[in-house]
Amino acid sequence: MSTSEFTFSQGVVTSVNGFTIRRDIGGRVIYRDGGQEIRINSEFLASPHGIILYGKKSQRLSDLQQRGILSNVVRALEYMGYPVELQESEYDGP
């Protein structure tokens, strides 16, 4: 018997690993894990059905942390039935 890592309720995907994701009105994906919240710019596509995530390098997080977060988000969105395309860009802040 196979069990899923995720559950979905009231617009929020919750992982057994403790993180959640949801969409906000501004088109972003909100990732929460413990006290940490990360907003990822995204674009939901109608045809073909899917989502583009716009990942930026962060000076607050290591590359390993960023890859882990993006991996979590991609798995959760795929659980919801969205094919995901990731477009990463270099950090452009001060």
C-alpha positions in Angstrom: 0.0 0.0 0.0 1.4 3.4 -1.1 0.9 6.5 0.9 1.3 10.1 -0.4 3.7 12.6 1.0 1.1 15.3 0.5 -2.5 16.2 1.5 -4.5 19.1 0.0 -7.1 21.1 1.9 -8.5 24.6 1.4 -5.9 25.6 -1.2 -2.9 24.5 0.9 -0.7 21.5 0.1 0.8 20.0 3.3 3.8 17.6 3.3 4.3 15.0 5.9 7.8 16.5 6.1 6.4 19.7 7.6 6.3 22.2 4.8 3.3 23.8 3.1 2.7 25.6 -0.2 -0.2 27.7 -1.5 -0.8 30.2 -4.3 -1.4 33.8 -3.4 -3.6 36.3 -5.3 -0.5 38.0 -6.8 0.5 34.8 -8.7 3.2 33.7 -6.3 3.7 30.3 -4.7 4.1 30.7 -0.9 6.4 28.1 0.7 6.4 27.7 4.5 8.6 25.5 6.6 8.7 26.2 10.3 9.0 29.9 10.8 10.4 30.5 7.3 8.3 31.8 4.5 9.5 32.1 0.9 7.6 33.7 -1.9 8.4 32.4 -5.4 7.2 34.3 -8.4 5.3 32.1 -10.8 3.0 32.0 -13.8 0.1 29.6 -14.0 -0.6 28.5 -17.6 -4.0 27.6 -19.0 -2.9 26.0 -22.2 -0.9 24.0 -22.0 -1.7 23.4 -18.4 1.2 24.0 -16.1 3.2 26.4 -14.1 6.5 28.3 -14.5 8.5 29.0 -11.4 10.9 32.0 -11.5 13.6 31.1 -9.0 16.2 33.7 -8.1 19.4 33.1 -6.2 19.2 34.3 -2.6 22.0 35.7 -0.4 20.1 34.5 2.7 20.1 30.8 1.7 22.8 28.4 0.6 22.6 26.8 -2.8 21.8 23.5 -1.1 18.9 25.1 0.9 17.6 26.7 -2.3 17.7 23.5 -4.3 15.9 21.7 -1.4 13.1 24.3 -1.3 12.6 24.3 -5.0 12.5 20.5 -5.1 9.9 20.5 -2.4 7.8 23.1 -4.3 8.1 21.2 -7.6 7.0 17.9 -5.9 4.0 19.6 -4.2 2.9 21.3 -7.5 3.2 18.0 -9.4 1.1 16.4 -6.7 -1.6 19.0 -7.5 -1.3 18.0 -11.2 0.8 20.9 -12.5 3.7 20.2 -14.9 6.4 22.5 -13.6 9.0 24.4 -15.6 11.8 26.1 -13.5 13.5 29.3 -14.8 16.3 30.2 -12.6 18.1 33.6 -12.7 21.1 35.0 -11.0 20.6 37.1 -7.9 20.2 40.8 -9.0 19.9 42.5 -5.7 22.4 44.7 -3.7 
